Amino acid sequence: MLSSIGYVSENQELPDWMRVGVFFAYLRPFYPTWDRDLEKELVRQFDLPLDRKLRDLSRGMRVKAALASSLAYHPKLIMLDEPFTGLDPLVRDELIQGLLDRAEESTILISSHDLAEVETFASHVGYLEKG
């Protein structure tokens, strides 16, 4: 099986002019391990509106779309850079649950300035001091 990396960042740029469903359809051919059933499950779990343009989604919904697009191909490493910044607690909890659902098959690395944000569900925590 191919190893892969999923990446989602706080300021991730998405093709705002695309509808969510078209965005996923665009990405599928790039990933041989893309799982359509998992895609459908993530769309349902994150309540993603497939017919809406990415630019018309709230910040939380855009992060959910980015995360779903990074999980649908079963990456072995999921890297998240400040993914929860500015999200309301309900959206944050939905994203955390989506990650925990994948924890068995992936290593998840989260970069965050807010330790309290990740200490509730992280199994290991490390920190950088002065850079």
Secondary structure as GFF3:
##gff-version 3
##sequence-region A 1 131
A	DSSP	beta_strand	5	9	.	.	.	ID=ss1
A	DSSP	alpha_helix	20	27	.	.	.	ID=ss2
A	DSSP	three_ten_helix	28	30	.	.	.	ID=ss3
A	DSSP	alpha_helix	36	45	.	.	.	ID=ss4
A	DSSP	three_ten_helix	54	56	.	.	.	ID=ss5
A	DSSP	alpha_helix	59	71	.	.	.	ID=ss6
A	DSSP	beta_strand	77	81	.	.	.	ID=ss7
A	DSSP	alpha_helix	89	102	.	.	.	ID=ss8
A	DSSP	beta_strand	107	111	.	.	.	ID=ss9
A	DSSP	alpha_helix	115	119	.	.	.	ID=ss10
###
